[in-house]
Amino acid sequence: MSNDNIFSGLRVLDIASFIAGPSATTILADFGAEVIKVEPPGIGDGYRILHKVPPNPVATENYTWQLTNRNKRGMALNLKSAASADVLSRLVKWADVLVTNYPRKARQSLKLTYADVAPLNPRLIYADVTGYGTRGPEADLPGFDITAYWARSGLMASTRDAGSPPTLPIPGIGDHATATTLYASIVTALFRRERTGKGAHVSASLLAEGIWAAATWVQGALAGGKFYGTHDRMAPPNPLINPYRTSDDRWFLIVTEPKDWERLAQGIERPDLLADPRFADVRKIIANSKVLTGILDKLFSSKPLEHWREVLDRIRVPYGVVKTPEEVARDPQVLANEVIVPVEGATGQLKFTVASPIAVEGVQKVKATRAPELGEHNDEVLGELGYTPEQIAGLRQQGAIPEQPAPLAAAGGSR
């Protein structure tokens, strides 16, 4: 790990599960923070098995775990055991930042609320993730990406075509967005601590993040706006901002500004459309949206994607090709910007991972390393916290920590 990165020397305690909270600490780790991931013994964080749950891609490698927990050291600690109270106390005193998403009642029983830990470390930045916020009648409800972020925020109702039911998005979209907001909250609190010397309690919720993502239309609702209804591809509100299919069954989305309409019509070799009174200006194009959409749909379906890419590139009309995850993983633009980076010392097929989206010019992120096995660094971390080998053995006997896991090579090393 670099000793001169932005967060070198920053100590982070990750007592969170699944995606949103741990992803925030991953961003901190990418810039040099020392992160200790704490999981319950047994199966550990339930996120360890998400890669086996449909509809996620089937793979032998634990790709989801690697994505969200790279560059961390791992501890397995039974917080329900009385013997773990001292360990937790030492970890809190060690940390600059503590991240958790445990439900409020669980935090209370584990003595993991801000009120519990702040007296142990007045400089601590305590960051939590919730589904629906920290107040109100639903504050204690469990929240997931697809329920709190997608469904409750209005995003799921709006991102579908007319006549189509709501559909499941890729897991983690809202979680990763919320993680970035939580990271920003942590950094904001760290900046405040530099000025005041005081810690803080910061939070982010999937619901607030989803509404922020849908804010353009939610703000429209606040203004009493009249909505067009669910998007209908064949009769859209604006045929110049719409997806179209090509002859080789590929899709692309055009985003044509009014000033580009003439250039588009000329480029697709339909200058006659400019002389058609139904399409003389933007107002008339919108009024005759279904007609123009039918014309464009037939035209674009007559030739393959590569043809239309050449045309649209030449006339400089913005568009986006609808790509598959397999294509994204090989995209030269993605690779050139180090959006996908190698995993140092990786074995098996999992040799690359997706980088966090924050970049600082002139600052190299820490090289991605493999995510930890459950409890892999228990003895190492406990030793650094001042426990003797005999005391560590005692913690095992009292059920605070599990038996030391087998070496990675002996365990098979599958990730």
Buried (B, 14 or more C-beta within 10 A) or exposed (E): EEEEBBBBEBBBBBBBBBBBBBBBBBBBBBBBBBBBBBBBBEEBBEBBEBBEEEEBEEEEBBBBBBBBBBBBBBBBBBBEBEBBEBBBBBBBEBBBBBBBBBBBEBBEEBEBBBEBBBEBBEBBBBBBBBBBBEEEEBBEBEBBBBBBBBBBBBBBEBBEEEEEEBEEBEBBBBBBBBBBBBBBBBBEBBEBBEEEEEBBBBBBBBBBBBBBBBEEBBEEEEEEEEEEEEBBBEBBEBBBEBBBBBEEEBBBEBEBEEEBBEBBBEBBEBEEBEEBEEBBEBEBBBEBBEBBBEBBBEBBEEBEBEBBBEBBEEBEBEBEBEBEEEEEBEEEEBEEEEBBBEBEEBBBEBEBBBBBEBEEEEEEBBBBBBBBBBBBBBBEBBBEBEBEEEEBEEBBEEBBBBEEBEEBEEEEEEB
